[in-house]
Amino acid sequence: MIDNALARLRSVFHRPLVNSRIASAAIGVVELARARFAKGHPKKLAHFLRAARRMETASSRESLTQKLQPYVRGPLASTAREHQINWSRYITSFGRIYEKSAIANSLLLKAPGPNGEKGVLYSSFEYNWLKLLVHHDARSFLSDYVLVGASSGSPTDFAPILSFAGLSDDPLFIGISNVSDIPLYSMFRPVMEPLNLMACDWNDPAMFAPRPAAERDVEIVMLANWLKLKRHWLLFEALRRLPRNWRVVLIGRDSAGRTEASIRAEAKAWGVRQDLELITNIPVDQVSNWLCRGRVSPSLSDREGSCVAVTESMMADTPVIMMRDAHVGAKAHVNERTGAITGRRDLWRVLGDTVTGNHSYTPRAWALKNISAAVSSARLNGILRSLAERTGRPWTSDIAPLCWRYVPSYLDYNDISRMAPAVEALTERHGVELVKFKYS
């Protein structure tokens, strides 16, 4: 009994200080103070960039924007790049940028054309952008291509973005992970332009074959890796007040220190009575099948990026339940048609009402209209076409539509062969090799 109580306490209190807005703002103040007394522009800029992620008020952002201007488009615009400001984690762990020059999680969407028509490269994750700086002539690359990035978290790390300052008159278009981050991105114009498209906005509807309500045989399906940030414990607490015979399927992935065994131990500590089904490390097509069988899909993280699992559930026509305190990008898509936002106290009741059909949700219809891969690709195409028009460059062909199939992929499989010559030309002219992600 005591061991279970301690385990529950560890679940509840493992991250509150890390995610506290007050703590984050305090860190921002400390970083700005350290910048004031730092000697030399590289050290000063390092503190500015760490503070930039924590500027919650308009006045603080305006003040920091002024301080950043010499490094954004002034005489010190090369500082972040030349001194590799705040690159350490990309060198040692997140991406290991010096070990391999090839770029993964990226997709060539358009080939350059005559008369200065630029191509388009879509590239996920900050470490891939830094590889362009470390291994290639980024200035030459950007003279031929527009770089569209997808940030890995919220708030993002601005160091890789600022490292491109002074290399091109065109901005980097960086996809956000949370709409609340757009004012933060704006501090770094014109080096970059925030792209109001999240990684969760690129689902391919064809990957999902939703079952009618009468044929759904799983009451609750939760798609979330086994990390603590996913807060499975909230579900376990709610399950204690829900029918014992409900079928509950948890789909996740093992990671360092957290496995299927960890989840089962946590469920036991919370007194879960249902016979949980845990499914680990399955391919993406099997994931979509399970989502189409569920009656409700809870997503319970307190803080992460956009969370593709949320909109995948919507495409499966499965209502989504998210937490009121969550800082998760896809939360912006939860509405009266797609699901519900609730608190810890009422989670069990909202799950119960959703499973028993006490709602009028139509998540797939909403997602098809607003956040499908085709819709998002059309939005991106319009933004890039407008850039060409503003800068006086031709636009004779549109981008190849993309989607997320665990990683960025062509929406139309025929584009793999159609774009192959352009991919080869990218390697021949700029040495940039795109490698296929290996799913394991």
N, C-alpha and C positions, 0 to 999 in steps of 0.2 A: 504493500500500500504506500509506504513512504517513498519507495523507488519510483512508483508511478506518478506520485504527486510532484516529485522533483523533476521528472521528465516533462511533465506538463508545464511546469514553470519555465524550464529551459526553452520549450517551444514558444511560449508566449513572449518572453522577454529577450530573445536572442538578438533583435535588431532595432529596438525602438530608438536608442540614442543615435545610431548611425543615420536613421531616416528622419530625425527631428529637424523641422524647418528652423527652429531656434538655434540648434547646434550648427546647422549649415550656415546660417547667417553670421554666427559668431566666428566661424572659421574664415568666412569671407572678410570680416573686419580685421582679423589677425593678419591675413595675407596682405591686405592693403597697408597695414601698419609696417609689416616687414619690408614691403616694397619701398616705403618711404625712406627707410634707413639702409637699404641695400646699396652696395657699391658696384657700379658698373651696370650698363644697360642689360646684359644677359640675365643677371640675377634679378634685376628689377622686373624684367618682363616675365620671368618664371613665376614670380609672385602675382603679377597682374593676371596671368592666364589661369592660375589656380583660383584666384578670386572671382574671375569672370563667370564661373559656373554657379556662383552663389549670390548673384546680384538680384535680389527679389523686388526691389522698388525701382520705379522709373528714375528717381533722382540719383540713386546709386549707379544705375546703368549709364545715365548721361554723364556722370562724373568720370566713370571708368572709360567710357568711349573717348573722352577727350584725352585721357592719359595714354590710350592705346594708339592714337592717331599717328605718331611718328613711326610706329612699328607696322601700321596697317598700310599706309600709303605715303609715308614721309621718308626722310633720309635714312631711317633705321629699318626699312622694310625687309631687309634680308636677315635681320638678327635671329629670328626664330629658326630659320633654315640653317644659317651658317654655324650657329652654336648649338643646334639640335636641342632646343629648349623643351624640357619635359618629355623627351623621347625615351627615357630609360626603360619603361615597361614594354615598349614596342621592340626594343633591342633584346631584352632578356627573357620576356615571357609571352606577351600578347602579340604574336606574329613573327617574332625573331627576324626582323626585317633584313639583317645582313646575311642570313644563312642562305636564302634562296631569292633569286630575282623574279621568278615567275609569280604571276598574280592570279589568285583564285577568287571565287565568289564574285566574279565580274563577267560582264557581257558586252560585246560590241553591238551597239544598236544601229549604227549608221556609219557608212564609209565616207571619207572626205570626197568632195567633188571638185570640179574645175572652178576657177575664178574665186578661190578662197572659201568655197563652201566647206564648213567643218563637219567632221564626223562626230560621233557621240559614243563615249565609253561610260557604261554604268558600272560602278565599283562599290561593293559593300565593304565596310569596316575600314577604320582609320589606318591600320597598318599597311593596307594595300596602297593607299595614297602615298604613304611615306616611301614605299618601295620605288615609286616613280621618281622620287627625289634622290634616293640613295643609289639606284642602279642605272638610271636613265637620264637623258637630257630632257628634263621636264619642260623647260622653256620651248624647246623644239616640238615636243609632243603637244603642248597646249596651243601651239600655232596651227595645228592640224585638227585637234579634237577639243570638244567640250567635255569636261569631266563632271559626271553626275554621281554623287556619292550617297550612300545610305549610312547614317550614323548608327553606332552600336548601342547607344544608351541615352539616358536622360537624367540630368543634363549632360550634354556631350563634352568631350575633351576638345578644347579649341586649339591646342598646340599644333596638331597636324594640319588644321585648316590654315592657320596663320603662317605656317611654313611655306605656303604657296604665294605669299605676298610679293608683288613686283614681278611675277613671271608672266602674267597675261593681263590684257585689258578686259578680258571676259571673266566673269566670276565663276567659281566652282558652285554648282547647284547641289546643296547638301540636303538630303531628305531628313526631316525631323523624326524624332522618336516620341515627341509629346508636343501638343500645340502650345503648351505653356512655355516652351523653350524659344519660340520665335523671337520674342524681344531680346533674348540673350544673343541669338545669332546676329541680330541686326547691328550689334556693336562691331561686327567685323566686316561690314560692307565697306568697300566694294570687292574685297577679296573673295567673298562668298555671298550667295543669295540663298536664304532658307527656302526649301522646297516643301510646301505643305502636302507632302505625301509620305506616309510611313511605310515601313516594311510590311505591315499588316494589311496594306491596301492593294495587294497585288495577287490575290487568290484567283486561280483558274476554276471557274464553276464546273468545268467538265470533269474535274477530279472528284466531284462529290455527286453521289446518287442518293439523295435523301429518301428515307422510307416514310410511308404514311404513318400517322400517329398510331394507328391500330397495330402496326407491324413492328413498332419499336420495342425491343426486348431488354433494354438497359435503362433503368431509372436514372442513374447518375453516371456520366462519363466525364472524367477529369483528365485533361491533357496537360501535363506539367512535369518537367524533369524532377528528380528527387531532391533537389537543393532545398535548403531551409527557407529561402526567400519565397518559395511557392506557397508556404503556409498551409500544408495539408492538414495541420492540426485544427484549423477552423472547420474544415469539413468533418473531421473526426468528432469534434465537439457537437456539431449539429446532428450527426448521425445517431447520437445517443437518444434523440427525441423523434426519430423517424422509424418507419416500420422495419422490423428485423428481416423480413423476407425480400426487401428491395435488393435488386442487383446493382452493385456498385463496381465500376471498372475504372482503374487508375492506370494511365498510360504514361510512362516516363523513361528516363535514361539514367544509367549509372554515372556517377562522377566521383571524384576523389573524396573519400570519406562519407559518401551518401549513396547507398544502394537500396535495392528492393527490401533487403533485410532491415534497413534503418526505418523504412516506412512502416513495415509490419510491426516493429517494436514500438513505434510512436502510436500506431493505431491501438495497440494493446494497452499502452499507458493511458489512453483516453477512454478506454472501455467500450470500444466499438463492438457492436453486437452482430453486424452484418458480416457475411462471408466475402470479404473483399477479393476482387480479381485484380492482380497486378500484372501488367504486361510491360516488358522492358526491351528497349532497343529494337523496335520493329521498324520496317521501311515506311516511308511516308504514305504510300498508297493504302497500306493496312490501317494507318492512323485515320485516314479519311473515312474508311469503311466503318470503323468503330464510332466515329462522331455521328455518322448518319443513323446509328442505331440508338442513340441516347435521347432521353426526354429533356434533359437539362445538362448544361456544361458549366460548372463553376470554375472561375478563374480568380484565385484568392491572393495573389502576390501583393505585397505592400509597395514595392518599388522595382521596376525594371524598365526595359525599353518599350517598344510598341506592343509586343506580345501577339505574334501571328496566330497562336492557338485560339484567341478570342474570335477573330474573323473567320478562321477556318470552321469553327463551330457554327457561325452564322451561315456560311455557305452550305453547311450540312443541314440547314434549317433547324438547328438546335438552339433554343434560347440560351443566353449567357447570363450568369449571375456574377457580378463583381462587387468588390467591397468599397464602401464610401471613402475610406482612408487611403485608397490605392493611388499611387502616382504611376500610372501605366497608360501609355499612349492610346491603346484601343478603347479605353474607357470612354473616349469621346464619341464612340460609335454605339454605345449602349443607350437605347432610348425605348420609348413605349412599344416599338415594333420589334426590337431585337432582344430585349431582356430586361433585367432590373439591377439596380444598384442598392445595396442594403448594408446594414451594420451587423456586427457580431451577434447581437442579441436576437435579431430577427432572421438570421440566415436560415435556420431550420424551417421556419414558417414559409419563407419565400421559396425555398427548394421544394417543400411539400406542395404548395399551391401550383408551382410550375409543372411538377411531375403529374399531378392529378388533373391537369388541363384547365385550371382556373385562370385562364389568360387568353389573350387574342394575339399572341406574337406571330409575326411572319418574317423572321430574320433573313431568310434567303432572298425574298423579294426585295427587301430593303438593300441588302448587300449587292445584289445584281445591278441595281440602279445607281448605287453610290460609290462602291469601293471594289468593283471587280477589276481584274487585270486589264480588260479592254478599256474600261472607263478611265482608270489611272494612266494607262499608256497614252490615251488620247489627250488627257490633261497635260502630261509631260511633253508630248509632241507639240501642243499649242504653245507652251512656255518657251520651248527651244526655237520654234519657228518665229515667235515674237522677238527673241534675241537676235536672230539673223536679220530680221526686218529692221530693227533699231540700229544695227551696226552696219547696214548696207551690204550685207553678204547674201548670196543667193540661197534659196531653199528649194531644191528641185525634187527631193525625195524625203519621205517621212521615216521616222525611226521604226525599227522592227518592234512590235509589241512584246512586252516581257511579262513574266509572272514569277511568283515564288513557288518553286517545288522544292522546299527545304532551302534551296539556294536560288539566286536569280537564274531564270531559264527563259528560252524563247516560248512565247505563248503558242506560236505555230511551229510545230516540229520541222516543217519544210524550211524554216529560216536557218536551221543549223547548216544545211548544205548551201543555201543561198548566200549566207554571210561568210562562208568559209574562205573565199578568196580575199575578202576584206580583212579577216583575222590574220591571214598569212601576210598581207601587206603591212599590217600594223607591226608584226614582228620584224619583217625585212627592213622597214624604214626606221623604226624607233627601237627595235630590240625588245619590245614589250610582248612577252609570251603569256597567253591566257591558258591556265590549266584547269581541267575539270575537277570539281570537288569530288572526293571519294567518300561516299557515305558508309559509315561503319556502325 
